[in-house]
Amino acid sequence: MALEIIIGKSDYEMQSGGTIIVQADVRGWLRGKERNIIYNAEKGSIDKNGRYKAPDVAEDTEDQVTITSIEDPNVSKIVNILIKKKEKAKSRASSAEVKALGMAGEYILEIQTVNDAGQGVESRVIITDVNTNLSTILPEDLEDDKSSNPYQIDIWTDEDGYRAITLIDFNEPVTRKLRVRLVGTPFDREIPLEGPKKEIKVLKGQGFWANAIQ
């Protein structure tokens, strides 16, 4: 029988820094000869028993392990290993900072969600327009909005916890209010937005009180 190296499988996938066993054996070895095999890895490390340890990688990386017969070095097999980068540990947001930038009915709402360490993290936020007796000031063209209510948007901040939303301008000389909630936390804030000031027209010749009661 011809000498042959038998492998468990030719392709493996694993996480950065992890460990697997590369299964291999020899078939057709001559009794009295050396039956052992040698493992050699290009990037990771592997011992004589086929225990392979992947390097720590920042991006997905491919490695190759060559398995060679000691009896006949011309007999070998190659195993491919895909090493997957470690995903960032996802921590939950615990709080948020909300700012209304603008004035007189023209605003951009900025939201920054953070974890207990003050690091920005991706989070789900629900924003409600409290003034349902008026036309909504929440935008209707947000692709990731999961709410069907025109007076509410259900969105996510980006992976760094930031989101800016351009609100619809309003002309009413009133104070509008938005309620911002961070899903899964007690965070719940009401943000006041001042509308344009009411224009005062001077009524000539009508006296002080006629103008004062406008």
PyMOL commands that set and color helices and strands:
alter all, ss='L'
color gray80, all
select helices_A, chain A and resi 208-212
alter helices_A, ss='H'
color red, helices_A
select strands_A, chain A and resi 4-7+11-15+19-21+24-27+37-41+45-46+51-53+61-69+76-84+95-103+106-114+124-129+152-156+162-166+175-182+188-194
alter strands_A, ss='S'
color yellow, strands_A
deselect
rebuild
show_as cartoon
